Amino acid sequence: MKKQLIALAVCGAFCGLAQADGAGVTVYGIIDVGVVSQSKAPIAATSTSPATTGSVLSFQDAQMNPSIYGLKGSEDLGGGLKVGFDLEGGFHSGNGGPNSSNGNLFGRQANMTLGGDWGTFTAGLQLDPALVAAIATEPRGMTDSLSSLGLWIIATVGNTPVDLQGGIFDANSISYTYAGNGLFVGVLYGFGGVAGSTAANSQTSIGASYTNSGFTVSAGWVQDKANVGQNTPTYYTGDSSEIDFIGVGYAAGPFGARAQWEEYKFNYCLAAPCGTAGDDVKDWGIGLDWKAGANTVNLAYYRATDDGANLGGNTTEIALMDLYSLSKRTSVYAQIASLKATSITATSGPGASIYLNGVVYTPAAASPGNTSTIIGVGMQHEF
């Protein structure tokens, strides 16, 4: 279960790998395909009818993990030193187009590393170390749907007009990480490259997790600075986003439990006019795991509340997932979830907290208070 759930953030290290040639270059990836049925999905307003909801059945890429491809390699320099590289991109299994990244060929990772037993220095586009730490205690292990990963994305996606992806993939950055003896710790800084301002477009991230005798603790903090004078300055009122979290977990035999609290602040808005509004989403969740042979069951509950002046609202979710491993690299899964979004005012919409579940569910502003049921099935294969 752990291998399947953490593939989003560390797939380069844990995916089933296949040698491309004898030169030390490795090809790896994941393909995740499935189908999702959703009740009360949004139907946009037209010139003759208001916004409403209806049922929908659709192909769904990446319910558990993103569909990705990558190249990686390393060279032993001697004396305990190794140098390496990782080039990784994302694609949509339904149409072959780019996905899970910024649309670039290697939009998830493009970096070089230098490391040893003492840790690793990484330079270039890379996964955020705080996100890696959060996976250890996130109730669903940061699955691509129905987890708090959606909030990480929405809290940072507005940074892209100023070439920032902080919080998920950190561009133009350097980091130090150490993983060993149950401990993971990572510190990252992303360079803004803006003349006259060291802070503009910069990123800072700190994350750590520790596991011992079945107990796990994790914590982290991420801050991304917007270049307020670039592109559409009215979209920004200060720091473009800030994320902090703390989590705990325990595993004994076939049973496990994880709980995590997060806060997501972002001072850009989703659509003009923006004024000085911002969002402050507080989210907590708990997940229970049970494993029997090749079968793993996860039951998770989330509650997210947006206290910001921009959108407001809250979301509750309960989700049941069953994952069955057919082999070390192939698994099938099924999941069902119930989600309810509410609105603070009739005009505010359901708020940023609706992004709790990520890629599957984005209710229309006309549907706050509705309870939506999501049923999904799929298969994933690592190569």
LUMDREN-510894 format. One record per residue (C-alpha): x, y, z. Coordinates in steps of 0.001 Angstrom, whole numbers, plus 500000, padded with zeros to 6 digits. Layout:
residues N
XYZ;...
***
This chain:
residues 383
500000500000500000;502745502430500984;504537501954497658;501364502580495705;500290505660497648;503587507560497726;504348507143494018;503221510722493295;506136512289495121;508878509704494948;508116507631491874;511634508079490565;512918506191493577;510188503569494065;508649502780490658;509412499482488975;512341500388486732;513513499081483371;517005499574481971;516987501453478681;520587500553477755;523940499718479292;524927503345479868;523295503659483278;520127505407482002;516815504121483342;513317504528481885;510421504583484377;506804505625484584;503209505004485635;500003504620483627;496755505082485578;493445504602483730;489876504416484974;486213505416484816;484338507734487214;480612508198487802;479556511382489587;476151512617490696;475334516346490792;478213517328488515;478171520997487415;476314522067484281;477287525550483147;474686528251482620;473579529105479075;471691532012477556;468430530132478119;469029528165481344;470741528768484706;473632526741486100;472537523399487489;473844519867488124;473504516419486592;475042512949486581;478099512216484448;480101509120483495;483598509794482200;487044508381481554;489383509442484359;493146509609484202;495184509475487427;492766508603490203;495480507006492341;498750508264490833;499681510541487934;500469509037484547;504148509881484067;507301509028482131;510898509666483054;514589509129482488;517099508926485295;520679507855485818;523653508102488131;527421507743488189;529587506614491098;532361509182491576;534117507185494276;534684508108497878;530994507649498645;529886510329496144;527309509859493389;526083512278490740;522731511777489054;519929513305487012;516138512975486740;513965514092483818;510233513528484339;507052514596482578;503340513875482841;500714512827480306;496973512197480171;496262508510479568;492950509351477899;494281511499475067;498085511386475255;498378515102475929;500458516717478695;499167516510482246;500306516583485904;502877519262485099;503263522625483408;502859521130479929;506593521001479250;508312517817478077;509910517370481505;507563519613483478;507696517602486719;511419517139487232;514538518304485401;517473518261487791;520933517042488741;521960515603492116;525154515147494103;525000513035497221;526214510332499553;525368508755502894;525220512265504365;522367513394502076;521714514797498609;521970518223496987;519585518751494050;519533521624491534;516783522341488990;513046521636488738;512146519205491525;509421517894493820;508834519990496904;510364518423500053;507469519541502284;505045517654500031;507233514536500271;507132514799504079;503349515304504111;502719512044502262;503831510066505327;500762511127507359;498192512262504742;494998510182505278;495029508742501728;498759509076501043;498174512014498653;496310510058495993;495652512150492892;491926512302493636;489896512661496833;492866513717498981;494292517013500206;496610517101497195;493907519168495497;494399521932498051;498177521902497527;497497522401493816;494911525188494092;497021527044496658;499911527244494182;498418526969490679;497854530733490556;501618531182490759;502078529961487191;501495533403485544;504768534403487186;506488531090486407;506122529595489886;504921526110490735;505994526157494361;504354523614496639;504320520791494065;507147521259491561;509723523923492427;511447525574489467;514920527121489442;515614525715492902;518310524086495010;517681521716497914;519279519469500497;517540516256501593;518431513381503881;516594510059504082;517721507281506388;517098505562509727;513407506448509559;514122510159509082;513371512358506076;514290516042506103;514402518511503211;515170522214502797;514663524049499479;515075527544498048;513871528636494614;515470531642492936;513119534347491660;515508535924489166;513749539305489276;515946542399488965;515673544695491956;513918542160494218;515485539050495741;512163537899497183;509961538216494067;509118534824492524;511169533036495203;510185529808496974;511108528410500376;510212524941501654;511034522909504766;509666519430505471;510454516509507761;509019513147508812;510229510500511241;509100506893511776;510057504693514702;508402501611516246;505317502098514066;504810505750515009;505204508522512402;505250512300512784;505563514913510046;505577518692509674;506361521267507000;506117524832505767;506084526288502240;506075529936501171;505987531310497618;506482534971496807;504720536586493858;506280539215491637;503521541709492385;504435544030489523;504370541353486818;501563540422484416;498283541133486283;499319542774489562;495730543160490754;495627539361491117;498135539542493967;498066541168497391;501338539859498867;502785536388499333;501144534346496603;500829531275498838;501806529737502151;501237526149503301;501919524570506684;500973521178508095;501507518724510941;500605515041511004;500837511794512973;500455508126512139;500693504650513624;500889501182512054;500721497787513756;500394494549511813;497720494878509107;496225498044510609;497275501691510318;495959505164511068;497037508635509900;495827512134510739;496927515500509364;496067519188509717;496969521743507036;496490525438506374;496602526928502873;496853530696502436;496941532288498994;496540535944498192;495731535685494524;492179535137493337;490710532726490822;489073535363488605;489111539148488266;488126541525489774;490129540605492861;490643543649495068;492476542682498251;490682539379498853;492506536209499801;491818532639500855;492692530807504063;491694527140503920;492083524991507022;491793521280506394;492028518233508648;491565514576507917;491974511077509310;492547507830507458;492382504157508509;494154501336506632;493635497583506693;495713495130504682;494948491474504018;497295489773501591;497323491657498294;494253493695499267;494406497085501020;491386499100502220;491480502782503193;488679504783504836;489242508554505071;487348511601506335;488168515276505563;486806518629506663;488023521799504916;486905525357505716;487810528486503743;487901531456506124;489135533866503441;487230536878502139;487642535856498486;485390532805498247;484663531215501624;482755527986502141;483547524523503436;483656520923502259;483193517582504003;484222514275502457;484169510612503365;485900508198500981;486370504420500876;489105502931498682;490033499310497925;493305498550496124;494292495033494999;497830494261493823;497898491844490890;501705491938490917;504544494109492191;503861496644489424;500170496271488536;497084496903490660;493349497477490281;491253499713492515;487757500918493319;486625503891495378;483429505614496473;483123509035498094;480462511418499326;481215515154499237;479222518161500352;480158521790499678;478464524742501390;478612528462500716;478958531378503146;476866533656500939;474709533178497882;477262535000495720;480507533593497106;480186530113495630;481332526954497393;484812528391497911;488332527190497477;487704524313499878;485887522464497063;489317521597495653;489822519230498556;489374516259496264;491481517514493349;490910516311489824;487411514815490061;484972517263491614;484525520992490979;480882521902491704;479266524915490122;478584528038492173;474900527224491824;475219523936493710;476408524672497277;474718522424499798;474376519519497385;475873516152498282;477717514548495387;478523510831495166;481595509713493248;482283506111492221;485536505256490458;487297502121489221;490640501781487513;493993500086486989;497570501317487273;500842499870486035;504398500901486876;507224500359484397;
***
